[in-house]
């Protein structure tokens, strides 16, 4: 019931099987490495939006502290790796994100491109939030449960912020229609991808 409610709030159409946590726990160095790079890429994504749309003052002001927060999260994961005598591995190809990027509408205006980017980022944050929630509930390491809960809360806020910015600039009706298309597409992506314990997505 709780899992269903959580997915409804996030809008996700296909929940992650909680047994994914068992896969993730098999090699903490792998899942923590992927987590670290997810945080790094999230900071970079916010920076890229600020650079591409400096005239969007509300967005710039909202994302500037998120850049700092995401980079802080990257450092938190590095610290966790070090505490556990684990090493940061190499960055890997993210098939999930690549498929979402490929779903973006091409050939539109600069403003159209902004909507697509905001919705992709919102969806990535929503799925990350869902995965962190599962880790916070079912991870056998109780210390990691509380640790992942903090990330879950942060990702939920970021997901909501990207949707709020979308609605600010493009209106609720247009955003809702395109967002539903993204949610349906994302569910199909999740259905096709083989669950992996070394990936957050």
Kinemage of the C-alpha trace (Angstrom):
@kinemage 1
@onewidth
@group {chain A} dominant
@subgroup {mainchain}
@vectorlist {calphas} color= white
{ca unk a 1} P 0.000 0.000 0.000
{ca unk a 2} L 2.750 2.430 1.000
{ca unk a 3} L 4.791 1.610 -2.110
{ca unk a 4} L 1.741 2.162 -4.305
{ca unk a 5} L 1.042 5.514 -2.641
{ca unk a 6} L 4.646 6.613 -3.059
{ca unk a 7} L 4.638 5.801 -6.780
{ca unk a 8} L 1.337 7.661 -7.212
{ca unk a 9} L 2.857 10.778 -5.660
{ca unk a 10} L 5.849 10.530 -7.968
{ca unk a 11} L 3.665 9.728 -10.955
{ca unk a 12} L 5.652 6.630 -11.910
{ca unk a 13} L 3.630 4.046 -13.822
{ca unk a 14} L 5.801 1.008 -13.069
{ca unk a 15} L 7.205 0.467 -9.555
{ca unk a 16} L 10.585 -1.126 -8.990
{ca unk a 17} L 10.461 -4.655 -7.596
{ca unk a 18} L 11.780 -4.329 -4.001
{ca unk a 19} L 13.996 -7.357 -4.666
{ca unk a 20} L 16.188 -4.983 -6.678
{ca unk a 21} L 17.674 -4.009 -3.294
{ca unk a 22} L 19.048 -7.548 -2.916
{ca unk a 23} L 20.920 -7.112 -6.197
{ca unk a 24} L 22.262 -3.716 -5.144
{ca unk a 25} L 23.562 -5.097 -1.842
{ca unk a 26} L 25.636 -7.763 -3.549
{ca unk a 27} L 28.372 -5.261 -4.417
{ca unk a 28} L 28.217 -1.943 -2.580
{ca unk a 29} L 31.246 -0.583 -4.428
{ca unk a 30} L 29.318 -0.877 -7.697
{ca unk a 31} L 26.048 0.722 -6.595
{ca unk a 32} L 27.874 3.478 -4.702
{ca unk a 33} L 30.031 4.210 -7.738
{ca unk a 34} L 26.969 4.583 -9.931
{ca unk a 35} L 25.283 6.694 -7.263
{ca unk a 36} L 28.298 9.010 -7.121
{ca unk a 37} L 28.237 9.645 -10.848
{ca unk a 38} L 24.469 10.190 -10.781
{ca unk a 39} L 24.994 13.011 -8.277
{ca unk a 40} L 27.822 14.447 -10.345
{ca unk a 41} L 25.711 14.396 -13.515
{ca unk a 42} L 22.790 15.997 -11.670
{ca unk a 43} L 24.994 18.935 -10.676
{ca unk a 44} L 26.245 19.234 -14.249
{ca unk a 45} L 22.687 19.157 -15.600
{ca unk a 46} L 21.692 22.103 -13.412
{ca unk a 47} L 24.767 24.036 -14.481
{ca unk a 48} L 23.969 23.353 -18.133
{ca unk a 49} L 20.449 24.759 -17.718
{ca unk a 50} L 21.782 27.912 -16.075
{ca unk a 51} L 24.312 28.367 -18.866
{ca unk a 52} L 21.758 27.773 -21.625
{ca unk a 53} L 18.949 29.930 -20.164
{ca unk a 54} L 20.503 32.709 -18.045
{ca unk a 55} L 17.501 34.946 -18.720
{ca unk a 56} L 15.212 32.578 -16.784
{ca unk a 57} L 15.875 34.323 -13.484
{ca unk a 58} L 13.531 32.178 -11.395
{ca unk a 59} L 15.160 29.014 -12.699
{ca unk a 60} L 18.696 30.302 -12.200
{ca unk a 61} L 17.950 31.286 -8.610
{ca unk a 62} L 16.246 27.962 -7.902
{ca unk a 63} L 18.950 25.779 -9.440
{ca unk a 64} L 22.040 27.579 -8.102
{ca unk a 65} L 21.704 26.037 -4.612
{ca unk a 66} L 20.815 22.656 -6.136
{ca unk a 67} L 24.198 22.610 -7.886
{ca unk a 68} L 25.868 22.977 -4.497
{ca unk a 69} L 23.602 20.353 -2.947
{ca unk a 70} L 24.185 17.787 -5.690
{ca unk a 71} L 27.946 18.263 -5.532
{ca unk a 72} L 27.693 17.856 -1.773
{ca unk a 73} L 25.898 14.570 -2.359
{ca unk a 74} L 28.713 13.453 -4.641
{ca unk a 75} L 31.165 14.144 -1.842
{ca unk a 76} L 28.945 12.264 0.628
{ca unk a 77} L 29.075 9.167 -1.558
{ca unk a 78} L 32.846 9.470 -1.907
{ca unk a 79} L 33.104 9.670 1.892
{ca unk a 80} L 30.931 6.568 2.260
{ca unk a 81} L 33.134 4.662 -0.161
{ca unk a 82} L 36.234 5.679 1.763
{ca unk a 83} L 34.666 4.771 5.106
{ca unk a 84} L 34.009 1.276 3.791
{ca unk a 85} L 37.480 0.939 2.227
{ca unk a 86} L 35.938 0.861 -1.230
{ca unk a 87} L 37.137 2.635 -4.368
{ca unk a 88} L 35.256 4.804 -6.840
{ca unk a 89} L 35.039 2.889 -10.107
{ca unk a 90} L 34.718 4.144 -13.642
{ca unk a 91} L 31.639 5.897 -14.944
{ca unk a 92} L 29.382 3.625 -16.977
{ca unk a 93} L 26.934 4.097 -19.810
{ca unk a 94} L 23.459 4.920 -18.486
{ca unk a 95} L 21.023 3.206 -20.851
{ca unk a 96} L 18.022 4.456 -18.871
{ca unk a 97} L 18.966 8.116 -19.194
{ca unk a 98} L 20.046 7.675 -22.807
{ca unk a 99} L 16.611 6.339 -23.721
{ca unk a 100} L 14.867 9.221 -21.984
{ca unk a 101} L 17.113 11.673 -23.820
{ca unk a 102} L 16.235 9.994 -27.123
{ca unk a 103} L 12.521 10.504 -26.389
{ca unk a 104} L 12.897 14.287 -26.283
{ca unk a 105} L 11.179 16.101 -29.146
{ca unk a 106} L 13.739 17.413 -31.604
{ca unk a 107} L 13.560 20.296 -34.043
{ca unk a 108} L 11.494 22.628 -31.885
{ca unk a 109} L 12.287 26.053 -30.554
{ca unk a 110} L 14.747 26.899 -27.814
{ca unk a 111} L 11.786 27.155 -25.427
{ca unk a 112} L 10.472 23.757 -26.504
{ca unk a 113} L 13.883 22.282 -25.752
{ca unk a 114} L 13.757 23.715 -22.241
{ca unk a 115} L 10.478 21.963 -21.486
{ca unk a 116} L 11.887 18.657 -22.701
{ca unk a 117} L 15.004 19.020 -20.575
{ca unk a 118} L 13.068 19.962 -17.451
{ca unk a 119} L 10.763 16.966 -17.800
{ca unk a 120} L 13.623 14.531 -18.418
{ca unk a 121} L 15.407 15.818 -15.318
{ca unk a 122} L 12.185 15.579 -13.281
{ca unk a 123} L 11.718 11.963 -14.332
{ca unk a 124} L 15.291 10.993 -13.492
{ca unk a 125} L 14.894 12.553 -10.047
{ca unk a 126} L 11.559 10.762 -9.517
{ca unk a 127} L 13.014 7.347 -10.337
{ca unk a 128} L 16.090 8.049 -8.209
{ca unk a 129} L 13.815 9.019 -5.327
{ca unk a 130} L 11.897 5.758 -5.703
{ca unk a 131} L 15.078 3.677 -5.729
{ca unk a 132} L 16.552 5.487 -2.723
{ca unk a 133} L 13.300 4.904 -0.872
{ca unk a 134} L 13.588 1.160 -1.464
{ca unk a 135} L 17.163 1.176 -0.215
{ca unk a 136} L 16.115 3.150 2.865
{ca unk a 137} L 13.432 0.585 3.659
{ca unk a 138} L 14.972 -2.750 2.727
{ca unk a 139} L 18.743 -2.425 2.849
{ca unk a 140} L 20.130 -4.932 5.358
{ca unk a 141} L 22.712 -2.407 6.542
{ca unk a 142} L 20.714 -0.259 8.975
{ca unk a 143} L 23.277 2.563 8.795
{ca unk a 144} L 22.682 2.804 5.060
{ca unk a 145} L 18.919 2.901 5.560
{ca unk a 146} L 19.072 6.300 7.247
{ca unk a 147} L 21.746 7.475 4.823
{ca unk a 148} L 19.605 6.664 1.787
{ca unk a 149} L 16.536 8.227 3.386
{ca unk a 150} L 18.268 11.614 3.231
{ca unk a 151} L 18.876 11.176 -0.489
{ca unk a 152} L 15.267 10.118 -1.018
{ca unk a 153} L 13.979 13.319 0.566
{ca unk a 154} L 16.359 15.466 -1.487
{ca unk a 155} L 15.448 13.788 -4.781
{ca unk a 156} L 11.741 14.225 -4.074
{ca unk a 157} L 12.309 17.953 -3.684
{ca unk a 158} L 14.320 18.155 -6.900
{ca unk a 159} L 11.683 16.217 -8.839
{ca unk a 160} L 9.000 18.634 -7.664
{ca unk a 161} L 11.181 21.662 -8.437
{ca unk a 162} L 11.705 20.639 -12.073
{ca unk a 163} L 7.968 20.123 -12.529
{ca unk a 164} L 7.189 23.448 -10.843
{ca unk a 165} L 9.617 25.247 -13.141
{ca unk a 166} L 8.018 23.522 -16.137
{ca unk a 167} L 4.579 24.724 -15.089
{ca unk a 168} L 5.877 28.216 -14.395
{ca unk a 169} L 7.163 28.658 -17.929
{ca unk a 170} L 4.765 26.483 -19.946
{ca unk a 171} L 1.525 26.183 -17.994
{ca unk a 172} L -0.033 23.208 -16.244
{ca unk a 173} L -2.066 21.927 -19.183
{ca unk a 174} L 0.851 21.667 -21.619
{ca unk a 175} L 3.153 20.226 -18.987
{ca unk a 176} L 0.600 17.648 -17.825
{ca unk a 177} L 0.021 16.361 -21.348
{ca unk a 178} L 3.718 15.957 -22.154
{ca unk a 179} L 4.524 14.626 -18.675
{ca unk a 180} L 2.016 11.806 -19.110
{ca unk a 181} L 3.720 10.872 -22.383
{ca unk a 182} L 7.059 10.746 -20.598
{ca unk a 183} L 5.644 8.630 -17.773
{ca unk a 184} L 4.204 6.085 -20.186
{ca unk a 185} L 7.440 5.948 -22.151
{ca unk a 186} L 9.517 5.582 -18.980
{ca unk a 187} L 7.395 2.652 -17.836
{ca unk a 188} L 8.164 0.935 -21.128
{ca unk a 189} L 11.871 1.585 -20.674
{ca unk a 190} L 11.785 0.118 -17.174
{ca unk a 191} L 9.925 -2.931 -18.446
{ca unk a 192} L 12.554 -3.607 -21.118
{ca unk a 193} L 15.701 -2.969 -19.079
{ca unk a 194} L 17.150 -5.907 -17.184
{ca unk a 195} L 17.242 -5.087 -13.440
{ca unk a 196} L 20.844 -4.480 -12.385
{ca unk a 197} L 22.214 -4.117 -8.886
{ca unk a 198} L 25.103 -1.940 -10.043
{ca unk a 199} L 22.808 0.838 -11.321
{ca unk a 200} L 20.593 3.358 -9.576
{ca unk a 201} L 18.411 3.426 -12.711
